[in-house]
């Protein structure tokens, strides 16, 4: 049973919170320690992360980024998008991209965790960081994975819709 718990990242009840750590660090350190991962850092994206973010988009076949690295550059450098990065061993292992009006709403555009780092608390830590940076606001999103967000306290509200707008070149 212990082996099973360590493989899925179950945190034993006897592990206490660390008073010297932030909420985000407390939420992420237990599964990381149990699974033997290097300590994960959550931070804002910087220009040097463009290649890593692009590679995660590409690995997940996230359109329209597969063949357009310049779109990732534009999102990080020239848009209203904000990126939160999860990093372990100086490697980007996941990220979220979101937009906010800084008054009422945050729209979570996407959250992607590298396939080799899933189910160990990375996604939760990223969502916690977005939440911490946007206290008092409402986070909205559209998802194909409602169970993940429900475990984090998100509630289903209404239906989402999408309309893809073509450029003049199309």
C-alpha positions in Angstrom: 0.0 0.0 0.0 2.9 2.4 0.8 4.3 1.8 -2.7 0.9 2.5 -4.3 0.5 5.8 -2.2 3.9 7.0 -3.3 3.2 6.3 -6.9 0.0 8.4 -6.9 1.3 11.1 -4.6 -0.9 10.6 -1.6 0.2 12.8 1.3 0.1 10.9 4.6 -2.0 12.6 7.3 0.9 12.9 9.7 2.8 15.4 7.5 2.3 18.8 9.1 2.3 22.1 7.3 5.6 24.0 7.4 5.2 27.4 9.0 8.1 28.9 7.1 6.6 28.1 3.7 4.0 29.9 1.7 0.6 28.3 0.9 1.8 27.4 -2.6 5.0 25.8 -1.3 3.0 23.8 1.4 0.6 22.5 -1.3 3.4 21.4 -3.6 6.2 20.2 -1.4 4.6 17.0 0.0 3.9 15.3 -3.3 7.3 16.5 -4.7 9.2 15.1 -1.7 7.2 11.8 -1.7 7.9 11.2 -5.4 11.5 12.3 -5.2 11.2 15.3 -7.5 13.5 18.2 -7.2 12.0 21.2 -5.4 9.6 22.9 -7.8 9.5 26.7 -8.2 6.6 28.7 -9.4 7.3 32.1 -11.0 6.4 34.5 -13.7 7.5 33.7 -17.2 10.5 35.5 -18.8 11.8 35.8 -22.3 14.2 33.0 -21.8 11.3 30.6 -21.3 10.0 31.0 -24.8 11.6 27.8 -26.1 10.5 25.7 -23.2 6.9 27.0 -23.4 6.9 26.4 -27.2 8.2 22.9 -26.8 5.4 22.0 -24.3 2.8 23.5 -26.6 4.2 21.5 -29.4 4.5 18.2 -27.5 0.8 18.5 -26.5 -0.1 19.3 -30.2 -1.7 22.6 -29.0 -2.8 24.4 -32.1 -2.0 27.0 -33.4 1.4 26.8 -31.7 2.8 23.6 -33.4 4.5 25.4 -36.3 4.4 29.0 -35.0 7.0 29.7 -32.4 6.6 33.4 -33.1 3.1 33.2 -31.6 4.5 32.1 -28.3 7.1 35.0 -28.5 4.3 37.5 -29.2 2.1 36.2 -26.3 5.0 36.5 -23.8 6.5 39.7 -25.0 3.7 41.8 -26.7 0.3 40.7 -25.4 -1.9 41.1 -22.3 -1.4 37.5 -21.5 0.3 36.6 -18.2 2.2 33.3 -17.8 3.0 31.4 -14.6 5.7 28.9 -14.9 6.4 25.7 -12.9 10.1 24.8 -12.9 12.1 21.9 -11.5 15.8 21.4 -12.0 15.9 24.7 -14.1 13.5 23.1 -16.6 10.0 24.4 -17.3 7.6 21.5 -16.5 4.3 23.4 -16.8 2.6 26.7 -17.2 -0.6 28.6 -17.2 -1.6 31.5 -19.5 -4.3 33.9 -18.3 -5.8 37.3 -18.9 -7.3 39.6 -16.3 -9.1 43.0 -16.0 -7.6 43.2 -12.5 -11.0 44.3 -11.2 -13.5 41.4 -11.5 -12.3 38.5 -13.7 -9.4 36.3 -14.6 -9.8 34.1 -17.8 -7.6 31.0 -17.6 -6.7 30.5 -21.2 -4.7 27.3 -20.7 -2.8 25.3 -18.2 -0.4 22.7 -19.5 1.9 20.4 -17.5 4.6 18.3 -19.2 3.4 14.7 -19.5 6.3 13.4 -17.3 5.3 15.7 -14.4 1.6 15.1 -14.2 -0.3 13.9 -11.1 2.3 15.2 -8.6 0.7 18.6 -7.8 2.2 20.7 -10.5 -1.1 21.8 -12.0 -2.5 22.5 -8.6 0.5 24.6 -7.7 0.1 26.6 -10.9 -3.6 27.2 -10.2 -2.7 28.2 -6.6 -0.2 30.7 -7.9 -2.7 32.3 -10.3 -5.3 32.4 -7.5 -2.7 34.0 -5.1 -1.8 36.7 -7.6 -5.5 37.5 -8.3 -7.1 37.5 -4.8 -10.7 38.6 -4.8 -11.3 38.0 -8.5 -13.3 35.3 -10.2 -11.5 32.8 -12.4 -13.4 31.6 -15.5 -12.2 29.0 -17.9 -13.4 26.5 -20.6 -12.1 23.0 -20.1 -12.2 19.5 -21.5 -11.1 18.2 -18.1 -13.8 19.3 -15.6 -12.8 16.8 -12.9 -9.4 18.4 -12.4 -10.9 21.9 -11.8 -13.7 20.5 -9.6 -11.1 19.0 -7.2 -9.7 22.5 -6.9 -13.1 24.0 -5.9 -14.2 25.3 -9.3 -18.0 25.1 -10.0 -19.7 24.6 -13.3 -21.5 27.7 -14.5 -23.4 27.9 -17.8 -22.0 26.7 -21.1 -18.9 27.9 -23.0 -18.9 28.8 -26.6 -16.1 29.4 -29.2 -16.0 31.2 -32.5 -12.9 31.0 -34.6 -12.3 34.1 -36.6 -10.4 33.9 -39.9 -7.8 36.3 -40.9 -8.1 38.2 -44.3 -5.4 35.8 -45.7 -7.7 32.8 -45.1 
